[in-house]
Amino acid sequence: MPLPRFKYLEARSTQEVCDALKEHGAKARVMGGGTDLLVSMKQRVIAPSLVVGLRRLSGMDTIFFDPTEGLKIGVLSTLFDIENSSLVRRDYPMLAEAAGQVASPHIRRMGTIGGNLCLDSRCLYYNQSHFWKKSLPICFKQGGELCHVVKGGHRCFAVYSGDLAPALIAMGARIRLVNGEQERVIPLEELFSGEGQRPIAIGTHEIATDVIVPPSHQGSGKFLKYRLRGSIDFPLVNAAVFVKKLNGRYEDVRIVVGGVDSAPLRIKEAEEVLRGGRFEEGLLDKAAEAVREKVHPVNNTGGSPAHRRIMAHILVKEALHQAWKN
């Protein structure tokens, strides 16, 4: 499938990127690796008039450790580099696990952490060719007033399917955003609006520059992913847990489930079940049940909603087992 016609700007500074976004608004898109953007453009899911390339921006593909703030990852760092970084594999193994389960080796060599975090939400009715969608009324995500998945629904239920976000949120990561005039650093979970129509809560002329992950020596984590095929596929469900132990008890725990809603879900009810308790099967069952009660996927991707809900329960319990042993 050919790409639609568009103008391409190879930006040399973040100021140039932000100025272009400010001038062109919703008609512009930024591109790091392009592994998701170009596919969507070929399918005519989106058709920007301007694509702003970020590859020439210096210093945005680095991975290094700052003793005060922790691990810093430029948004143009590839998934392959994160997966194979000796620093990440040694001190942040859950992040390396998550990066290594995205798509395929070829895509990981091109795809970036920034692109994976800022993935658009997906739906069986939205991520189709223009020709296919012509037979249906336009949905919320296309600017219409209905949802094909939830009949009578009053919002878009498209699902967020990124793999790195649950792992990074569980580790307490933050993200730096700049708009050319000022910058702000926010908890990563605040990047996600929870709205399927516009899942990324970022300003119209704002871009991410780096991700900051706190020092990891205080705990251990585990990331698990369930998908139809062993590679390529987006998750039907993924789960990340991060635990801190003290005297044989859960001093703190963070549980995040992805692939089941329009944003990664932090399951605080399950965290409260575990916090202060001992590692024992009965307590894990209660936490996993809290996950099952909180997760309510809809039929907008592969796998039935009931099956994905059960798998969220299973993945979280198994991740808690493995994180405790790490």
C-alpha positions as a Markdown table, in Angstrom:
| # | Residue | x | y | z |
|---|---|---|---|---|
| 1 | Met | 0.0 | 0.0 | 0.0 |
| 2 | Pro | 1.5 | 3.4 | -1.0 |
| 3 | Leu | 1.8 | 6.3 | 1.5 |
| 4 | Pro | -0.4 | 9.3 | 1.0 |
| 5 | Arg | 1.3 | 12.5 | -0.1 |
| 6 | Phe | 2.8 | 14.6 | 2.7 |
| 7 | Lys | 5.6 | 17.0 | 3.4 |
| 8 | Tyr | 8.6 | 15.9 | 5.5 |
| 9 | Leu | 10.6 | 18.1 | 7.8 |
| 10 | Glu | 13.8 | 16.8 | 9.2 |
| 11 | Ala | 14.0 | 18.8 | 12.4 |
| 12 | Arg | 17.4 | 19.8 | 13.9 |
| 13 | Ser | 16.2 | 21.1 | 17.3 |
| 14 | Thr | 13.3 | 20.6 | 19.7 |
| 15 | Gln | 12.4 | 24.3 | 19.1 |
| 16 | Glu | 12.0 | 23.6 | 15.4 |
| 17 | Val | 9.7 | 20.6 | 16.1 |
| 18 | Cys | 7.5 | 22.5 | 18.5 |
| 19 | Asp | 7.2 | 25.5 | 16.1 |
| 20 | Ala | 6.1 | 23.1 | 13.3 |
| 21 | Leu | 3.5 | 21.5 | 15.5 |
| 22 | Lys | 2.3 | 24.9 | 16.7 |
| 23 | Glu | 1.9 | 26.0 | 13.1 |
| 24 | His | 0.3 | 22.9 | 11.6 |
| 25 | Gly | -1.7 | 21.6 | 14.6 |
| 26 | Ala | -3.5 | 18.3 | 14.2 |
| 27 | Lys | -2.3 | 18.0 | 10.6 |
| 28 | Ala | 1.2 | 17.3 | 11.7 |
| 29 | Arg | 2.8 | 14.1 | 13.3 |
| 30 | Val | 6.2 | 13.5 | 14.7 |
| 31 | Met | 8.1 | 10.4 | 13.7 |
| 32 | Gly | 11.0 | 8.6 | 15.5 |
| 33 | Gly | 11.2 | 5.1 | 14.0 |
| 34 | Gly | 7.9 | 5.3 | 12.1 |
| 35 | Thr | 7.0 | 1.6 | 12.7 |
| 36 | Asp | 3.5 | 2.5 | 13.8 |
| 37 | Leu | 2.9 | 5.8 | 12.1 |
| 38 | Leu | 3.8 | 4.7 | 8.6 |
| 39 | Val | 1.6 | 1.7 | 8.8 |
| 40 | Ser | -1.4 | 3.8 | 9.9 |
| 41 | Met | -0.7 | 6.2 | 7.1 |
| 42 | Lys | -0.6 | 3.5 | 4.5 |
| 43 | Gln | -4.0 | 2.2 | 5.8 |
| 44 | Arg | -5.3 | 5.8 | 5.6 |
| 45 | Val | -6.1 | 5.5 | 9.3 |
| 46 | Ile | -4.4 | 8.9 | 9.5 |
| 47 | Ala | -3.2 | 11.2 | 6.7 |
| 48 | Pro | -1.1 | 14.1 | 8.1 |
| 49 | Ser | 0.0 | 16.8 | 5.7 |
| 50 | Leu | 3.3 | 17.2 | 7.6 |
| 51 | Val | 5.6 | 14.6 | 9.2 |
| 52 | Val | 8.3 | 15.9 | 11.4 |
| 53 | Gly | 11.3 | 13.6 | 11.7 |
| 54 | Leu | 13.2 | 13.5 | 15.0 |
| 55 | Arg | 16.2 | 11.4 | 14.1 |
| 56 | Arg | 18.6 | 14.4 | 13.7 |
| 57 | Leu | 18.0 | 15.6 | 17.2 |
| 58 | Ser | 21.2 | 15.1 | 19.2 |
| 59 | Gly | 21.3 | 13.5 | 22.6 |
| 60 | Met | 17.8 | 12.0 | 22.4 |
| 61 | Asp | 19.0 | 8.4 | 21.8 |
| 62 | Thr | 21.2 | 8.0 | 24.9 |
| 63 | Ile | 20.8 | 5.7 | 27.9 |
| 64 | Phe | 22.7 | 6.6 | 31.1 |
| 65 | Phe | 22.4 | 6.5 | 34.8 |
| 66 | Asp | 22.3 | 9.6 | 37.0 |
| 67 | Pro | 23.1 | 8.8 | 40.7 |
| 68 | Thr | 20.5 | 11.4 | 41.9 |
| 69 | Glu | 17.6 | 10.8 | 39.5 |
| 70 | Gly | 18.2 | 7.3 | 38.2 |
| 71 | Leu | 18.0 | 5.9 | 34.7 |
| 72 | Lys | 17.6 | 8.4 | 31.9 |
| 73 | Ile | 16.4 | 7.2 | 28.5 |
| 74 | Gly | 16.2 | 9.5 | 25.5 |
| 75 | Val | 12.9 | 9.1 | 23.6 |
| 76 | Leu | 14.7 | 8.1 | 20.4 |
| 77 | Ser | 16.5 | 5.2 | 22.1 |
| 78 | Thr | 15.4 | 2.1 | 20.2 |
| 79 | Leu | 13.7 | -0.9 | 21.8 |
| 80 | Phe | 16.6 | -3.0 | 20.7 |
| 81 | Asp | 19.1 | -0.8 | 22.5 |
| 82 | Ile | 17.0 | -0.8 | 25.7 |
| 83 | Glu | 16.6 | -4.6 | 25.5 |
| 84 | Asn | 20.3 | -5.1 | 25.1 |
| 85 | Ser | 21.7 | -2.4 | 27.3 |
| 86 | Ser | 24.0 | -3.9 | 29.9 |
| 87 | Leu | 22.9 | -1.1 | 32.3 |
| 88 | Val | 19.2 | -1.8 | 31.8 |
| 89 | Arg | 19.6 | -5.6 | 31.9 |
| 90 | Arg | 21.6 | -5.5 | 35.1 |
| 91 | Asp | 19.6 | -2.8 | 37.1 |
| 92 | Tyr | 16.2 | -2.6 | 35.4 |
| 93 | Pro | 15.6 | -6.2 | 34.1 |
| 94 | Met | 11.8 | -5.7 | 33.9 |
| 95 | Leu | 12.3 | -2.9 | 31.4 |
| 96 | Ala | 14.6 | -5.0 | 29.3 |
| 97 | Glu | 11.9 | -7.8 | 29.4 |
| 98 | Ala | 9.2 | -5.5 | 28.3 |
| 99 | Ala | 11.3 | -4.0 | 25.4 |
| 100 | Gly | 12.2 | -7.5 | 24.3 |
| 101 | Gln | 8.6 | -8.5 | 23.9 |
| 102 | Val | 7.5 | -5.7 | 21.6 |
| 103 | Ala | 6.8 | -6.8 | 18.0 |
| 104 | Ser | 9.7 | -8.5 | 16.2 |
| 105 | Pro | 13.5 | -8.0 | 16.2 |
| 106 | His | 13.4 | -6.0 | 13.0 |
| 107 | Ile | 10.8 | -3.6 | 14.4 |
| 108 | Arg | 12.7 | -3.3 | 17.7 |
| 109 | Arg | 15.7 | -2.1 | 15.8 |
| 110 | Met | 13.7 | 0.8 | 14.4 |
| 111 | Gly | 11.0 | 1.4 | 17.0 |
| 112 | Thr | 11.7 | 3.9 | 19.8 |
| 113 | Ile | 10.7 | 4.1 | 23.4 |
| 114 | Gly | 8.9 | 7.4 | 22.7 |
| 115 | Gly | 6.9 | 5.9 | 19.9 |
| 116 | Asn | 5.9 | 2.9 | 22.0 |
| 117 | Leu | 4.8 | 5.1 | 24.9 |
| 118 | Cys | 2.8 | 7.4 | 22.6 |
| 119 | Leu | 1.1 | 4.7 | 20.6 |
| 120 | Asp | -2.4 | 5.6 | 19.4 |
| 121 | Ser | -5.2 | 3.5 | 20.8 |
| 122 | Arg | -6.5 | 0.6 | 18.6 |
| 123 | Cys | -9.8 | -0.9 | 17.7 |
| 124 | Leu | -10.9 | -3.7 | 15.3 |
| 125 | Tyr | -13.2 | -1.1 | 13.6 |
| 126 | Tyr | -10.7 | 1.7 | 13.5 |
| 127 | Asn | -7.4 | 0.0 | 12.4 |
| 128 | Gln | -8.7 | -1.0 | 9.0 |
| 129 | Ser | -8.2 | 0.3 | 5.5 |
| 130 | His | -10.2 | 3.3 | 4.3 |
| 131 | Phe | -12.0 | 1.1 | 1.8 |
| 132 | Trp | -13.1 | -1.3 | 4.6 |
| 133 | Lys | -14.4 | 1.5 | 6.8 |
| 134 | Lys | -16.4 | 3.2 | 4.0 |
| 135 | Ser | -19.2 | 0.6 | 4.6 |
| 136 | Leu | -19.8 | 1.8 | 8.2 |
| 137 | Pro | -20.8 | 5.1 | 9.9 |
| 138 | Ile | -17.9 | 7.0 | 11.3 |
| 139 | Cys | -17.1 | 6.3 | 15.0 |
| 140 | Phe | -16.0 | 8.5 | 17.8 |
| 141 | Lys | -12.4 | 8.0 | 17.0 |
| 142 | Gln | -12.9 | 9.2 | 13.5 |
| 143 | Gly | -14.9 | 12.2 | 14.6 |
| 144 | Gly | -18.4 | 10.6 | 14.6 |
| 145 | Glu | -20.9 | 10.1 | 17.4 |
| 146 | Leu | -21.1 | 6.4 | 18.0 |
| 147 | Cys | -19.1 | 3.4 | 19.0 |
| 148 | His | -19.3 | 0.2 | 17.0 |
| 149 | Val | -18.1 | -1.9 | 19.9 |
| 150 | Val | -20.2 | -0.7 | 22.8 |
| 151 | Lys | -23.7 | -0.1 | 21.3 |
| 152 | Gly | -25.1 | 3.1 | 22.8 |
| 153 | Gly | -21.7 | 3.9 | 24.4 |
| 154 | His | -21.0 | 7.6 | 25.0 |
| 155 | Arg | -17.3 | 7.5 | 24.4 |
| 156 | Cys | -14.5 | 5.8 | 22.4 |
| 157 | Phe | -13.4 | 2.5 | 23.9 |
| 158 | Ala | -10.3 | 2.0 | 21.7 |
| 159 | Val | -7.6 | 0.1 | 23.6 |
| 160 | Tyr | -4.1 | 1.3 | 24.5 |
| 161 | Ser | -1.7 | -1.5 | 23.6 |
| 162 | Gly | 1.8 | -0.3 | 24.5 |
| 163 | Asp | 4.2 | -2.7 | 26.3 |
| 164 | Leu | 6.7 | -0.4 | 27.9 |
| 165 | Ala | 4.2 | 1.9 | 29.7 |
| 166 | Pro | 2.9 | -0.7 | 32.3 |
| 167 | Ala | 6.5 | -1.7 | 33.2 |
| 168 | Leu | 7.7 | 1.9 | 33.5 |
| 169 | Ile | 4.6 | 3.1 | 35.5 |
| 170 | Ala | 5.1 | 0.1 | 37.9 |
| 171 | Met | 8.7 | 1.4 | 38.4 |
| 172 | Gly | 7.6 | 4.9 | 39.2 |
| 173 | Ala | 8.9 | 6.5 | 36.0 |
| 174 | Arg | 8.5 | 10.1 | 34.9 |
| 175 | Ile | 8.6 | 11.7 | 31.5 |
| 176 | Arg | 9.9 | 15.1 | 30.4 |
| 177 | Leu | 7.8 | 17.2 | 28.0 |
| 178 | Val | 8.9 | 20.4 | 26.3 |
| 179 | Asn | 7.0 | 22.9 | 24.1 |
| 180 | Gly | 9.9 | 25.1 | 23.0 |
| 181 | Glu | 9.4 | 27.6 | 25.7 |
| 182 | Gln | 9.3 | 25.6 | 28.9 |
| 183 | Glu | 9.4 | 22.0 | 30.1 |
| 184 | Arg | 7.6 | 19.9 | 32.6 |
| 185 | Val | 8.3 | 16.5 | 34.2 |
| 186 | Ile | 5.3 | 14.5 | 35.1 |
| 187 | Pro | 4.6 | 10.9 | 36.4 |
| 188 | Leu | 4.4 | 8.7 | 33.4 |
| 189 | Glu | 0.9 | 7.5 | 34.3 |
| 190 | Glu | -0.3 | 11.1 | 33.8 |
| 191 | Leu | 0.7 | 11.0 | 30.1 |
| 192 | Phe | -2.4 | 8.8 | 29.5 |
| 193 | Ser | -5.8 | 10.5 | 29.3 |
| 194 | Gly | -7.9 | 7.3 | 29.6 |
| 195 | Glu | -9.9 | 8.4 | 26.5 |
| 196 | Gly | -9.8 | 6.1 | 23.5 |
| 197 | Gln | -10.3 | 9.0 | 21.1 |
| 198 | Arg | -7.2 | 10.9 | 22.3 |
| 199 | Pro | -5.2 | 8.5 | 24.5 |
| 200 | Ile | -2.1 | 10.7 | 25.0 |
| 201 | Ala | -2.5 | 13.7 | 27.2 |
| 202 | Ile | 0.1 | 15.9 | 25.6 |
| 203 | Gly | 0.0 | 19.6 | 24.4 |
| 204 | Thr | -0.6 | 20.3 | 20.7 |
| 205 | His | 2.9 | 21.6 | 20.2 |
| 206 | Glu | 4.6 | 19.6 | 23.0 |
| 207 | Ile | 7.0 | 16.7 | 22.6 |
| 208 | Ala | 8.6 | 14.2 | 25.0 |
| 209 | Thr | 12.4 | 14.2 | 25.3 |
| 210 | Asp | 13.3 | 11.6 | 27.9 |
| 211 | Val | 12.0 | 9.1 | 30.4 |
| 212 | Ile | 13.4 | 9.0 | 34.0 |
| 213 | Val | 13.3 | 5.8 | 36.1 |
| 214 | Pro | 14.1 | 6.0 | 39.8 |
| 215 | Pro | 17.0 | 3.9 | 41.1 |
| 216 | Ser | 15.9 | 0.2 | 41.1 |
| 217 | His | 17.9 | -1.1 | 44.1 |
| 218 | Gln | 14.9 | -0.7 | 46.4 |
| 219 | Gly | 12.7 | -3.4 | 44.7 |
| 220 | Ser | 12.2 | -6.0 | 42.0 |
| 221 | Gly | 9.7 | -6.4 | 39.3 |
| 222 | Lys | 8.3 | -8.7 | 36.6 |
| 223 | Phe | 6.6 | -8.1 | 33.2 |
| 224 | Leu | 4.5 | -10.7 | 31.5 |
| 225 | Lys | 2.6 | -10.5 | 28.2 |
| 226 | Tyr | -0.2 | -12.6 | 26.6 |
| 227 | Arg | -0.7 | -12.4 | 22.9 |
| 228 | Leu | -2.0 | -14.6 | 20.1 |
| 229 | Arg | 1.5 | -15.2 | 18.5 |
| 230 | Gly | 4.9 | -15.4 | 20.0 |
| 231 | Ser | 6.1 | -12.2 | 18.2 |
| 232 | Ile | 4.7 | -9.3 | 16.2 |
| 233 | Asp | 1.4 | -9.1 | 18.0 |
| 234 | Phe | 0.1 | -6.4 | 20.3 |
| 235 | Pro | -0.8 | -7.7 | 23.8 |
| 236 | Leu | -4.2 | -9.1 | 24.5 |
| 237 | Val | -3.2 | -8.4 | 28.1 |
| 238 | Asn | 0.1 | -7.5 | 29.7 |
| 239 | Ala | 1.0 | -7.0 | 33.4 |
| 240 | Ala | 3.8 | -5.4 | 35.3 |
| 241 | Val | 4.4 | -5.6 | 39.1 |
| 242 | Phe | 7.1 | -4.0 | 41.2 |
| 243 | Val | 7.5 | -5.0 | 44.9 |
| 244 | Lys | 9.6 | -3.7 | 47.8 |
| 245 | Lys | 10.1 | -6.2 | 50.6 |
| 246 | Leu | 10.8 | -5.6 | 54.3 |
| 247 | Asn | 11.2 | -8.3 | 56.9 |
| 248 | Gly | 9.3 | -10.9 | 54.7 |
| 249 | Arg | 6.4 | -8.5 | 54.0 |
| 250 | Tyr | 5.3 | -6.3 | 51.2 |
| 251 | Glu | 6.5 | -2.9 | 52.2 |
| 252 | Asp | 5.2 | -1.5 | 48.9 |
| 253 | Val | 3.8 | -2.9 | 45.6 |
| 254 | Arg | 2.6 | -1.4 | 42.3 |
| 255 | Ile | 0.5 | -3.4 | 39.8 |
| 256 | Val | -0.2 | -2.2 | 36.3 |
| 257 | Val | -2.3 | -4.0 | 33.6 |
| 258 | Gly | -2.3 | -3.0 | 30.0 |
| 259 | Gly | -4.1 | -4.0 | 26.8 |
| 260 | Val | -7.5 | -4.0 | 28.5 |
| 261 | Asp | -8.6 | -0.3 | 28.5 |
| 262 | Ser | -7.8 | 3.1 | 26.9 |
| 263 | Ala | -4.9 | 3.6 | 29.3 |
| 264 | Pro | -2.6 | 1.3 | 31.4 |
| 265 | Leu | -4.6 | 0.5 | 34.6 |
| 266 | Arg | -2.9 | 0.9 | 38.0 |
| 267 | Ile | -4.8 | -1.6 | 40.2 |
| 268 | Lys | -4.5 | 0.2 | 43.5 |
| 269 | Glu | -7.2 | -2.1 | 45.1 |
| 270 | Ala | -4.9 | -5.1 | 44.6 |
| 271 | Glu | -1.9 | -3.1 | 45.9 |
| 272 | Glu | -3.7 | -2.3 | 49.1 |
| 273 | Val | -4.5 | -6.0 | 49.6 |
| 274 | Leu | -0.8 | -6.9 | 49.6 |
| 275 | Arg | 0.7 | -3.9 | 51.3 |
| 276 | Gly | 2.0 | -4.9 | 54.7 |
| 277 | Gly | 1.1 | -8.6 | 54.2 |
| 278 | Arg | 3.3 | -11.7 | 53.9 |
| 279 | Phe | 4.0 | -13.6 | 50.8 |
| 280 | Glu | 1.4 | -16.4 | 50.9 |
| 281 | Glu | -0.9 | -18.0 | 48.4 |
| 282 | Gly | -4.2 | -16.8 | 50.0 |
| 283 | Leu | -3.1 | -13.2 | 49.9 |
| 284 | Leu | -2.0 | -13.5 | 46.3 |
| 285 | Asp | -5.4 | -14.9 | 45.4 |
| 286 | Lys | -7.2 | -12.0 | 47.0 |
| 287 | Ala | -5.0 | -9.5 | 45.1 |
| 288 | Ala | -5.5 | -11.3 | 41.8 |
| 289 | Glu | -9.3 | -11.3 | 42.4 |
| 290 | Ala | -9.1 | -7.6 | 43.0 |
| 291 | Val | -7.5 | -7.3 | 39.5 |
| 292 | Arg | -10.3 | -9.4 | 38.0 |
| 293 | Glu | -12.9 | -7.2 | 39.5 |
| 294 | Lys | -11.2 | -4.0 | 38.2 |
| 295 | Val | -10.5 | -5.1 | 34.7 |
| 296 | His | -13.4 | -4.9 | 32.2 |
| 297 | Pro | -12.2 | -5.2 | 28.6 |
| 298 | Val | -14.5 | -4.9 | 25.6 |
| 299 | Asn | -14.6 | -6.7 | 22.3 |
| 300 | Asn | -12.4 | -4.4 | 20.3 |
| 301 | Thr | -9.3 | -6.6 | 19.8 |
| 302 | Gly | -8.4 | -10.3 | 19.5 |
| 303 | Gly | -9.6 | -12.6 | 22.2 |
| 304 | Ser | -12.9 | -12.5 | 24.0 |
| 305 | Pro | -13.3 | -9.9 | 26.9 |
| 306 | Ala | -14.0 | -12.7 | 29.4 |
| 307 | His | -10.8 | -14.5 | 28.4 |
| 308 | Arg | -8.7 | -11.4 | 28.6 |
| 309 | Arg | -10.2 | -10.6 | 32.0 |
| 310 | Ile | -9.2 | -14.1 | 33.3 |
| 311 | Met | -5.7 | -13.7 | 31.8 |
| 312 | Ala | -5.2 | -10.4 | 33.6 |
| 313 | His | -5.9 | -12.3 | 36.9 |
| 314 | Ile | -3.5 | -15.1 | 35.9 |
| 315 | Leu | -0.7 | -12.8 | 34.7 |
| 316 | Val | -0.7 | -10.6 | 37.8 |
| 317 | Lys | -0.6 | -13.6 | 40.2 |
| 318 | Glu | 2.3 | -15.2 | 38.2 |
| 319 | Ala | 4.2 | -11.9 | 38.0 |
| 320 | Leu | 3.8 | -11.4 | 41.8 |
| 321 | His | 5.3 | -14.9 | 42.3 |
| 322 | Gln | 8.2 | -14.1 | 40.1 |
| 323 | Ala | 8.9 | -10.6 | 41.4 |
| 324 | Trp | 9.0 | -11.9 | 45.0 |
| 325 | Lys | 11.7 | -14.4 | 44.0 |
| 326 | Asn | 13.9 | -12.0 | 42.1 |
